[in-house]
Amino acid sequence: MRAAGHGVWGLAHRSGSLEVIERLGAYPVKGNALDRSSIFELVEQLRPEVVIDQLTSLPANLADLPAYLPADRRLRLEGGGHLFDAAVKFQVWSYIQQLSGFYLDGGTGLATEAAPLRVNAPGTIGESARMYAQLEARISGAAPMETVGLRYGFFYGPGTWYWPGGAFSSHLAAGEIAMIGAGDSTFSFIHVDDAAQATVAALMAPAGLYNVVDSQPVRPVEWLPAYADWIGCSLPPGLDEENSPWTDGRGKRVLPEQPDGCG
């Protein structure tokens, strides 16, 4: 955004995050989104034209995700609510909300911006879908403030889970990732650089919901072998060997042997 000529202030609570913001050329602002009065004071002081809500509280390690979800949900709903209310009060021109493109129900085809969230799914999937549904409902009635919802796909690229040395790669290397069933669900990824460019473009986008994903949706049976080969790992096991996508239905492997472990 700095490269596009915009002044950027970044809100963070941890010192490490503030250092990253400053290193990237933005102005770091220490604060706690859960402190409503301080968020109102901050927005009143800065008087931004646009607020971009990217509030999250997610772990570096995928295994820790279930334990982090309650705090993440509170930060997005309660902390994001404070930020949103402050934006309304101080007449911010546009509000951009981080949303999810991987809890959508596309039925028998690919999901579109009109696809509903899978709010009735079991477990943490349903919980997360209901949280995002609340965020979408919050920005849908924000007139006269312009609102844009960005339904990002799975991030990959430097510093993400899906990158050499990232959390997903570490779990895959340790043999802790397994294919469920035939691996024919659909994943939509987005490189973090492309996600950043889309976010800048959203500054001038008409109000609405946008799916921010790569143009190539792909099934795990396709991308997991390529990913394992890329980082030098063996193929992940199937939960049902007879129906594993790595066999011909009789237990015989049909893909080339991969090295044991990671290089």
GIGI-V212190 format. One record per helix or strand. SS is the DSSP state (a for helix, b for strand). FROM is the first residue (numbers start at 1). TO is the last residue. If there is no record, write none. Layout:
# GIGI-V212190
<<SS FROM TO> <SS FROM TO>>
This chain:
# GIGI-V212190
<<b 9 12> <a 15 23> <b 27 30> <a 36 46> <b 50 53> <a 62 89> <b 94 100> <b 104 104> <b 117 117> <a 123 140> <b 146 152> <b 154 156> <b 162 162> <a 167 173> <b 178 179> <b 186 187> <b 189 191> <a 192 204> <b 208 212> <b 218 219> <a 220 231> <b 237 238> <a 241 243> <b 247 247> <b 253 253>>
